[in-house]
Amino acid sequence: MKVFRERVRRNKGEAGVTLVELSVTILLLGIVSLFVSGAVVGAQKIFRVGDDQTRGLEQVRVGAERLSRDIRDARAVLCNPAGTPAAQVTADPNCAFHLQLWIDYNSDYVQQADETVTWQLAAGSAAGHFNLVRSLNGQSMVVAGAMVRQVAFTYDLAPPSSTPPPGATQTRVVNVNMTYDALYGSGKSSNRTISFTDRLRNVS
């Protein structure tokens, strides 16, 4: 009997958790979980934005490097030479938004019909976004896709419509200004601009 009383007394001293204490604990755990999940979601958003910016910059960088190489390799800059579609001539008579280069692939110093490279924008999958396209001999290749908003070209001298004779004063410098959407893949928008200048190295 004495042992039983001692056990009862001991059990009374070790009372369990009350409903109020349990409710407070659950509430605190919920608040902590809310903060943790918010931090995780925020970190994921930052990662996605950073990843979009990195991929966008990489695409535009590749396009700019390819364009820059064509300018350096060209023998002349032309503006709407024979064979240019009439709609393009009408839309951009001064070649401010498309670039045409004679690249002498066979090094014979004679311009062939299949040696004119054209750089321009083509409609992309979303309004206000374009593909940067390189065209040669009727074949077009997308170099930077669906994120370019605008590309503009200026020259040290207005380019002619036909190849200038050797020794003649002609365009030697091309300035390129390209605006692209750095967050195109995330559904948001953030415009960035890159500008560079290149000089023709093979002018006759």
C-alpha positions in Angstrom: 0.0 0.0 0.0 2.8 2.3 0.8 4.5 1.6 -2.5 1.3 2.4 -4.4 0.9 5.8 -2.7 4.5 6.6 -3.5 3.9 5.8 -7.2 0.7 7.9 -7.3 2.6 10.8 -5.7 5.4 10.4 -8.2 3.0 10.4 -11.2 1.3 13.5 -9.9 4.7 15.3 -9.9 5.3 14.3 -13.5 2.2 15.9 -15.1 1.9 15.7 -18.9 1.8 18.5 -21.5 -1.4 20.6 -21.4 -3.5 21.4 -24.4 -2.5 25.1 -24.3 1.2 24.2 -24.3 0.7 21.8 -27.2 -1.2 24.5 -29.1 1.5 27.1 -28.6 4.2 24.6 -29.7 2.2 23.8 -32.9 1.8 27.6 -33.6 5.5 28.3 -33.1 6.4 25.4 -35.4 4.0 26.7 -38.0 5.5 30.2 -37.9 9.1 28.8 -38.2 8.0 26.6 -41.1 6.4 29.6 -42.8 9.6 31.6 -42.6 11.7 28.6 -43.8 9.4 27.9 -46.8 9.4 31.6 -47.7 13.2 31.7 -47.6 13.4 28.6 -49.8 10.9 30.0 -52.4 12.8 33.4 -52.4 16.1 31.6 -53.0 14.6 29.6 -55.9 13.3 32.8 -57.5 16.7 34.4 -57.2 18.3 31.3 -58.7 15.8 31.2 -61.6 16.4 34.9 -62.4 20.1 34.5 -62.2 20.0 31.5 -64.5 17.8 33.3 -67.0 20.2 36.2 -67.0 23.2 34.0 -67.5 21.6 32.0 -70.4 20.3 35.2 -72.0 23.7 36.8 -71.8 25.4 33.7 -73.2 23.1 33.6 -76.2 23.6 37.3 -77.0 27.3 37.0 -76.4 27.6 34.1 -78.9 25.5 36.1 -81.4 27.6 39.2 -80.9 30.9 37.3 -81.4 29.6 35.7 -84.6 28.5 39.1 -86.0 31.8 40.7 -85.0 33.7 38.0 -86.8 31.7 38.5 -90.0 32.4 42.3 -89.9 36.1 41.7 -89.5 36.2 39.2 -92.3 34.2 41.3 -94.8 35.7 43.1 -97.7 32.8 45.6 -97.9 29.6 46.8 -96.3 26.7 47.1 -98.7 23.3 48.6 -98.3 20.5 46.9 -100.2 22.4 45.6 -103.2 20.7 44.0 -106.2 18.7 41.1 -105.2 17.6 42.5 -101.8 13.9 42.0 -101.3 11.9 45.1 -102.2 10.0 45.1 -98.9 13.3 45.2 -97.0 14.6 48.1 -99.1 11.4 50.0 -98.4 11.4 49.3 -94.7 15.1 50.1 -94.1 16.5 52.1 -97.0 19.6 53.3 -95.0 20.4 49.9 -93.5 20.1 51.1 -89.9 18.4 47.9 -88.8 19.9 45.2 -91.0 23.5 44.7 -92.1 24.8 43.3 -95.4 28.4 42.3 -95.8 30.4 41.0 -98.7 32.6 38.2 -97.4 35.0 37.0 -100.1 34.9 33.3 -99.2 37.0 32.1 -102.2 39.4 35.1 -102.0 39.1 35.9 -105.7 38.3 39.6 -105.0 35.2 39.3 -107.1 31.8 39.5 -105.4 29.7 36.5 -106.1 25.9 36.3 -105.6 26.3 33.8 -102.8 28.8 35.9 -100.8 26.5 38.5 -99.3 25.8 37.8 -95.6 22.8 39.6 -94.1 22.2 40.1 -90.4 18.7 41.2 -89.3 15.9 40.5 -86.8 13.0 38.0 -87.5 9.8 37.8 -85.6 10.0 35.7 -82.4 7.5 33.7 -80.4 6.4 36.6 -78.3 5.4 40.2 -79.1 8.3 42.6 -79.0 10.9 39.8 -79.0 12.9 38.8 -82.1 15.4 36.3 -83.3 18.8 37.5 -84.5 19.2 35.8 -87.9 22.2 35.4 -90.2 21.3 34.7 -93.8 23.6 33.5 -96.6 22.7 32.2 -100.0 19.0 31.8 -99.2 19.7 29.9 -95.9 18.9 31.5 -92.6 20.2 30.6 -89.2 19.0 31.8 -85.8 22.0 33.0 -83.8 20.3 34.5 -80.8 16.8 33.3 -80.2 13.6 35.1 -79.1 15.1 37.5 -76.7 16.5 40.4 -78.8 14.3 43.5 -78.8 16.2 45.7 -81.2 19.5 45.8 -83.1 20.8 49.0 -84.8 23.8 49.6 -87.1 25.7 52.9 -87.7 28.7 53.4 -90.0 31.7 55.7 -90.3 30.5 56.2 -93.9 27.2 55.4 -95.5 27.6 52.0 -97.3 26.9 51.9 -101.1 24.5 49.5 -102.8 27.3 47.9 -104.9 30.9 46.9 -104.3 33.2 49.9 -104.4 36.3 49.7 -106.7 39.7 48.9 -105.1 41.1 52.0 -103.4 37.8 53.9 -103.2 36.7 55.5 -100.0 34.3 53.1 -98.4 32.7 52.0 -95.1 35.4 50.6 -92.7 33.7 50.8 -89.3 30.5 49.3 -88.1 28.9 50.2 -84.7 26.4 47.7 -83.3 23.9 48.4 -80.6 21.8 45.5 -79.4 19.0 45.5 -76.8 17.8 42.2 -75.4 15.5 41.0 -72.6 17.6 39.4 -69.9 14.6 37.8 -68.2 12.8 36.5 -71.2 12.6 32.9 -69.9 11.1 33.8 -66.5 8.1 35.5 -67.9 9.3 38.9 -66.6 11.2 41.6 -68.5 14.5 43.4 -68.0 16.2 45.1 -70.9 19.9 45.1 -71.3 22.0 46.8 -74.0 25.3 45.8 -75.4 27.3 47.9 -77.8 30.5 47.3 -79.8 32.5 48.6 -82.7 34.3 46.5 -85.3 36.6 47.4 -88.3 36.7 45.7 -91.6 40.2 44.1 -92.0 40.0 42.9 -95.6 39.0 46.1 -97.4 40.5 46.2 -100.9 
